[in-house]
Amino acid sequence: MSAPVDPLASSLPSQFSFQSARQRVERVLAQLPLTDSQTRQPEPDHDSLVEPVQRINEVLRPLRRAVRSQR
């Protein structure tokens, strides 16, 4: 058996009717749990990446030259 309908309750606007669509979406998203990407540490700064990238370039540079010479 279903519950009786209260005509006063159904005529009252919901709390979401006064908010814009964007505000409703933001409210729902704020209640969602954080994902792994949101809880990760910030990315390393530029200076900490210079040396590893230079080493990679040193290894790949001769390979790139060899490929170009074969064309």
C-alpha positions as CSV (number, residue, x, y, z in Angstrom):
1,M,0.0,0.0,0.0
2,S,1.4,3.4,-0.9
3,A,1.6,6.4,1.5
4,P,-1.0,9.1,1.1
5,V,0.1,12.2,-0.9
6,D,0.3,15.4,1.1
7,P,-0.8,18.2,-1.2
8,L,1.0,20.8,1.0
9,A,4.3,19.0,0.8
10,S,4.2,18.6,-2.9
11,S,3.4,22.3,-3.6
12,L,6.4,23.5,-1.6
13,P,9.4,24.2,-3.8
14,S,12.4,22.0,-3.1
15,Q,15.7,23.4,-1.9
16,F,17.2,22.9,-5.4
17,S,14.5,24.8,-7.3
18,F,16.1,28.1,-6.3
19,Q,19.6,27.1,-7.4
20,S,20.9,27.3,-11.0
21,A,21.8,24.1,-12.8
22,R,25.5,24.8,-12.3
23,Q,25.0,25.3,-8.5
24,R,23.1,22.0,-8.3
25,V,25.9,20.2,-10.2
26,E,28.6,21.8,-8.0
27,R,26.8,20.8,-4.8
28,V,26.5,17.2,-6.0
29,L,30.1,17.1,-7.0
30,A,31.3,18.5,-3.7
31,Q,29.7,15.5,-2.0
32,L,31.5,12.9,-4.1
33,P,34.6,11.3,-2.6
34,L,38.0,12.4,-3.9
35,T,39.6,10.4,-6.7
36,D,43.2,9.1,-6.7
37,S,44.3,11.9,-9.0
38,Q,42.9,14.5,-6.6
39,T,44.8,13.1,-3.6
40,R,48.1,12.7,-5.3
41,Q,51.1,14.8,-4.4
42,P,51.7,17.9,-6.6
43,E,53.8,17.4,-9.7
44,P,57.5,17.9,-9.4
45,D,58.9,21.4,-10.3
46,H,60.8,22.1,-13.4
47,D,64.2,22.0,-11.8
48,S,63.8,18.4,-10.6
49,L,63.0,17.2,-14.1
50,V,65.8,18.9,-16.0
51,E,68.5,16.3,-15.2
52,P,66.4,13.2,-16.0
53,V,65.2,14.7,-19.3
54,Q,68.8,15.5,-20.3
55,R,69.9,12.0,-19.6
56,I,67.0,10.6,-21.7
57,N,68.0,13.0,-24.6
58,E,71.6,11.8,-24.4
59,V,70.5,8.2,-24.9
60,L,68.0,9.0,-27.6
61,R,70.0,11.5,-29.6
62,P,72.3,8.8,-31.2
63,L,69.3,6.6,-32.0
64,R,67.6,9.5,-33.7
65,R,70.6,10.2,-35.8
66,A,70.9,6.6,-36.8
67,V,67.2,6.5,-37.9
68,R,67.6,9.7,-39.9
69,S,70.7,8.4,-41.7
70,Q,68.9,5.3,-42.8
71,R,66.2,7.3,-44.6
